[in-house]
C-alpha cells in the first residue's frame, strides 16, 4: 500500500480521516500543524499528503510550497473549511493535485486518494510500455522513463498532473486539446474537476517554463476551446 500523512489542526478530523484510511490498508501518520509535518517530511517523506489550509505556525499553503520545492511528484490533497475559489485556485497553483471542501464524506476522500495512487501506478506502467522513451518537439523534450522535462537543455520540474497534461499537448503539436481532454489526462479515473482546475495547472506549467525562459510561449490558449502546443515553435 502506501504511507499517508494527514496534517490538520482539528483532532476529530485527523482521527476520522486516519480511521477511514487505515481501514483501506494504508499506513497513516498524523500531524497537528504544518511545522511539525515539515520537520517529519524532511526526514522521511510520505507517499501522499492530505493537508488542511488553516493551521498554526506553518499553514497548508506554505507547507505545500515547501514540499514542492523539494518534490514535484509527491501527491497533495487539500482539505479546507473555506469554500473560497481563491484559496482553491491558489492551492492548485502552488502545486496541489486535488482538494476537498469541509464537510466532505470519507467515501469521497478515500476515492480521491485511490485515484492519485492509481494515477501514479498507471504513469509508471506507461513509462515501462511506451514504444519510445522520449518525446521531442522543437526545444522541448519529455523523458518518459525518468519522468523528466527539459526546455533548451534545462530541466523543468513538473508534478505528475502537469507532466501528463503537457504530454497530451506535445504528442499532437498544433492540435487543440479541450479542457475535458486535458482533464482526462491529468485525472484519468472517474474524478470530476472543474475547468478552473485545468486552467490553474496550465497556468502553473507556463510559469515554470517562463522561469527557465522568459520568452516561452509554446502553450497557446484557444479561446472557447482549450489549449494547444504551438506548431510554429522554432527548433
NULO-870358 format. One record per atom (N, C-alpha, C, O): x, y, z. Coordinates in steps of 0.2 Angstrom, whole numbers, plus 5000, padded with zeros to 4 digits. Example, Ala and Ser with C-alpha at 12.3 -4.5 7.8 and 13.67 -1.06 7.14 Angstrom:
<gulos>
506649725039 506249785039 506649845039 507149835042 506449895035 506849955036 506450005039 506750065040 
</gulos>
This chain:
<gulos>
500449945000 500050005000 500450065000 500950074996 500350115004 500750175005 500650205011 500250195015 501150255013 501050295019 500850365018 501050405013 500250385021 499950445020 500050485026 499950465032 500150555025 500250605031 499550645031 499450675025 499250645036 498650695037 498850755042 499050745047 498850815039 499050875043 498450915044 498250945039 498250925050 497650965051 497650975059 497750935063 497451045060 497451055067 496851035071 496851045077 496351005068 495750985071 495850915073 495850865068 495850895079 495950825081 495450775078 495650725076 494850795079 494250755076 494350735069 494150685067 494550785065 494650775058 495250725057 495150685053 495850735060 496350695060 496150625061 496350575057 495850615067 495750545069 495150515064 495250455063 494650545062 494150525057 494450505051 494350445048 494950545048 495250535042 495750475042 495750425038 496050475048 496550415049 496150345049 496450295046 495650345053 495250285053 495050265046 495050205045 494750305042 494550285036 495050265031 494950215028 495650295032 496250275028 496550205030 496750165026 496650195037 496850135039 496450075037 496650025036 495750085037 495350035036 495450005028 495249955027 495750055024 495850035017 496550005017 496749975011 496950005022 497549965022 498150015022 498749985022 498050075021 498650125021 498950135028 498550135033 499550155029 499850175035 499750245035 499850285030 499650275041 499450345042 499850375047 499950345053 500150435046 500450475051 500150545052 499850565047 500050565058 499650625059 500050685062 500550675066 499950745060 500250805062 499750855063 499250865059 499850895069 499350945071 499451015068 499051055068 500051025065 500251085062 500751075056 501051025056 500851125052 501251125046 502051125048 502451095045 502151155054 502851155056 503151085058 503651065055 502751045062 502950985064 502950935058 503350895057 502450945053 502450905047 503050915043 503350865041 503250975042 503850985038 504450955041 504850935037 504550965047 505150935051 505150855049 505650825048 504550825050 504550755049 504650735041 504950685040 504350775037 504450765030 505150765027 505350725023 505550815030 506250825029 506650755030 507150745027 506450725035 506750665037 506550605034 506950555032 505850595032 505550535029 504950565025 504450565029 504950575019 504350595015 503850545015 504050485014 503250555016 502650505015 502550495007 502950525003 502050455006 501950444999 501350484996 501250494990 500950515001 500450564999 500250605005 500350585011 500050665004 499950715010 499250735009 499050765004 498850735014 498150765015 498250825020 498450815025 498050885017 498350945021 497750995021 497451015017 497751025028 497251075029 497551145027 498251145027 497151195026 497451265024 497651305030 498151325031 497151305034 497151355040 497451315046 497151275049 498151325048 498451295053 498951345057 499151395054 499051325063 499551375067 500251365064 500451315061 500651415065 501451415064 501551415057 501751465054 501451355053 501551355046 500851325043 500651275044 500551365039 499951355036 500051305030 500551285028 499451275028 499451225022 499751255016 500051215012 499651315014 499851345008 500651345008 500951335003 500951375014 501651375015 501951305015 502451295012 501651255018 501851195018 501851165011 502351125009 501351175007 501351145000 501951174996 502251144992 502051244997 502551274994 503251244995 503651234991 503351235002 503951205004 504051135001 504651114999 503551095001 503551024998 503751024991 504150984988 503451074987 503551074980 504251104978 504551094973 504551134983 505251154982 505751094982 506351094980 505551044985 505950984986 505650924982 506050874980 505050924980 504750864977 504150884973 503750924975 504150874966 503650894962 503150834961 502650844958 503350774963 502950714962 502550694968 502150654967 502650714974 502350694980 501550724979 501450784979 501050674979 500350694978 500150734985 500250714990 499750794983 499450834989 498750844988 498550864982 498350824993 497650844993 497550894998 497750885004 497150954997 497051005001 496350985004 495850975001 496250995011 495650995015 495551065017 496051095021 494951095016 494851165019 494151175020 493751155017 494051215026 493351235028 493151295024 492651325024 493651325020 493551385016 493251365009 493551345005 492551385008 492351365001 492451434997 491951464995 493051444996 493351504993 493751484987 494251454987 493451514981 493851494975 494551514975 494951484972 494651574978 495351604978 495851554981 496351544979 495651524987 496051484991 496151414987 496751394986 495651394984 495651334980 496151344974 496551294972 496051394970 496451404964 497251424967 497651394963 497351454972 497951474974 498351404976 498951394975 497951364980 498251294982 498451254975 498951224975 498051254970 498251214964 498851254961 499251214958 498851314961 499451354958 500051344961 500651344959 500051324968 500651314972 500851234971 501351214973 500351194968 500651134966 500151074969 500351014968 499651094972 499151034975 498850994969 498751024963 498750934970 498450894965 497750894965 497350884960 497450904971 496650894972 496450934978 496950954982 495850944979 495650974985 494950954987 494550934982 494750954993 494050944996 493850995001 494251015005 493251025000 493051075005 492651035011 492250995009 492751055017 492451035023 491751065023 491651125021 491251025025 491250955026 491250905020 490950925015 491550855021 491650805015 491550735018 491550725024 491350685013 491250625015 491950585015 492350595011 491950535020 492550495020 492650455013 493150435011 492050435011 492050395005 492350434999 492750404995 492150494998 492450534993 493250544994 493550544989 493450555000 494150565001 494550504999 495050504996 494250445002 494650385000 494650374993 495150354990 494150384989 494050384982 494650424978 494950404974 494750484981 495150534978 495950504979 496350514975 496050484985 496650454987 496850394982 497350394980 496350354981 496450294977 496650324970 497050294966 496250374967 496350404961 497150424960 497450404955 497350454965 498050484965 498550424965 499050424961 498450374969 498950314969 498850274962 499350254960 498250274960 498150234953 498550274948 498750244943 498450344948 498750384943 499450374943 499750374937 499850374948 500550364949 500750294946 501250284942 500350244948 500450174945 500350174938 500750144934 499850204935 499750204928 500250234924 500450214919 500550294927 501050334924 501750294924 502050294919 501850254929 502450214929 502350154924 502850144920 501750124924 501650074919 501750094912 502050064907 501450154910 501550184904 502250204902 502450184896 502650224907 503350234905 503750174903 504150174899 503550114906 503850054905 503650024898 503949984895 503050044896 502750014890 502750054884 502550034878 502950124885 502950164879 503450144874 503950124875 503250144867 503650124862 504250164861 504850134859 504250224863 504850274863 504950304870 504350314873 505550314872 505550334879 505650414879 505750444885 505650444873 505650514873 505250544868 505050514863 504950604870 504550644865 504950714864 505150744869 505050734858 505350794857 504950834852 504650814848 504950904854 504550954850 504951014850 504851054855 505351024845 505751084845 506251084851 506651034851 506251134855 506751144860 506451104867 506851104872 505951074866 505651034872 505750964871 505750934866 505950934877 506050854877 505750824883 505850854889 505350774882 505050744888 505350674888 505350634884 505650654894 505950584895 505450544899 505250564905 505150504896 504550464898 504750404903 504350384907 505450394903 505650344908 505850374915 505750354920 506250434914 506450464920 505850514923 505950544928 505350524919 504850574920 505150644921 504950684926 505550664916 505950724917 505750764910 505650744905 505750834911 505650884905 506250924905 506450954910 506450944899 506950994898 506751044892 506451024888 506951104893 506751154888 507451194887 507751224891 507651184880 508351214878 508851184883 509351224884 508751124884 509351084888 509251094896 509651064900 508851144898 508751154905 508151114908 507651114905 508251084914 507751044917 507151084920 507351134923 506551064919 505951104922 505651044926 505351004923 505551054932 505251004937 504451014936 504251074938 504150964935 503450964935 503150914940 503450864941 502450924942 502150874945 501850824941 501950834935 501550764943 501350714939 500750744935 500750724929 500350784938 499750804934 500050854928 499750844922 500450894930 500750944924 501050904919 501050914913 501450854921 501850814916 501350774911 501450774905 500850754914 500350714910 499950764905 499850744899 499750824907 499450864903 499950894898 499650904892 500550904899 501050934894 501150874889 501150894883 501150814891 501250754887 500750754882 500850744876 500050764884 499550764879 499550824874 499350804868 499750874876 499850934871 500450924866 500350934860 500950894869 501550894865 501550834860 501850834854 501150784861 501050724857 500750754850 500750714845 500350804850 499950824844 500050904844 499650944845 500750924842 500850994841 500351024836 500251004831 500151084838 499651124834 498951104834 498551134831 498851044837 498151024838 497851044845 498151044850 497251074845 496951094851 496651034855 496350984853 496851044861 496650994867 496151034871 496251084874 495551004871 495051044876 495151034883 495550994885 494851074887 494951064894 494750994897 495050964901 494250974894 494050904896 494550854894 494650804898 494850854888 495350804886 495950814891 496250764893 496150874893 496750884897 496550854904 496950824908 495950864906 495650844912 495750764913 495950734918 495550734907 495650654907 496350634908 496450584910 496750674905 497550654905 497750664912 498150624915 497650724915 497850734922 497550694927 497850684932 496850684926 496450644931 496150594927 495550594926 496550534925 496250484921 495750444924 495450404920 495550444930 495050404933 494450444934 494450504933 493950414936 493250454937 493250504942 492850494947 493550554941 493550614946 493450674942 493750694937 492950714945 492750774942 493150834944 493250844950 493450874940 493750934941 493550984937 493250974931 493551054939 493251104935 493751134930 494351114930 493451174925 493851204920 494351244924 494951254921 494251274929 494651324933 495251284935 495851304936 495151214937 495751174940 496251164934 496851174935 495951144928 496351134922 496751204921 497351204919 496451254921 496751324919 497251334924 497851364922 497151324931 497651334936 498351294934 498851314935 498251224932 498851184931 499151214925 499751214925 498851234919 499151264913 499551324915 500051334913 499251364919 499551424922 500151414925 500651444924 500151364929 500751344933 501351314928 501951324929 501051274923 501551254918 501951304915 502551304914 501551354912 501851414909 502351454913 502851474911 502151464920 502551494924 503251464925 503751494926 503251394926 503851354926 504251364920 504951374921 504051364914 504451364908 504651444907 505251454905 504251484909 504451554909 505051574914 505451614912 505051534919 505551544924 506251524921 506751554922 506251474917 506851444913 506951484907 507551494905 506451514904 506551554898 505951604897 505451584895 506051664899 505551724899 505251724892 504651754892 505551704887 505151714880 504751654879 504451654873 504651604883 504251544882 503551564880 503251594884 503251544875 502551554873 502251494869 501851504865 502551434870 502351374866 501651354868 501351314863 501451364874 500751334876 500251394874 500251444878 499851384869 499451434867 498651424870 498451364870 498351474871 497651474873 497251484867 497351524863 496751434866 496251444860 495651454863 495251414866 495451524863 494851544867 494251514865 494051504859 493851484870 493251454869 493351374868 492851334868 493951354867 494051284865 494551254871 494351204874 495151274871 495651244876 496351274875 496451334875 496751224874 497551244873 497851194868 497551144866 498351224865 498751184860 499551204861 499751254864 499951154859 500651164860 500851194853 500751164848 501151254853 501251294846 501651254841 502251234843 501351244835 501751204830 502251254826 502651224823 502151314828 502651364824 503351374828 503651414826 503451334833 504051344838 504651334834 504651284830 505151374834 505751354831 506151304834 506151294840 506451264830 506851204833 507551214832 507951174834 
</gulos>
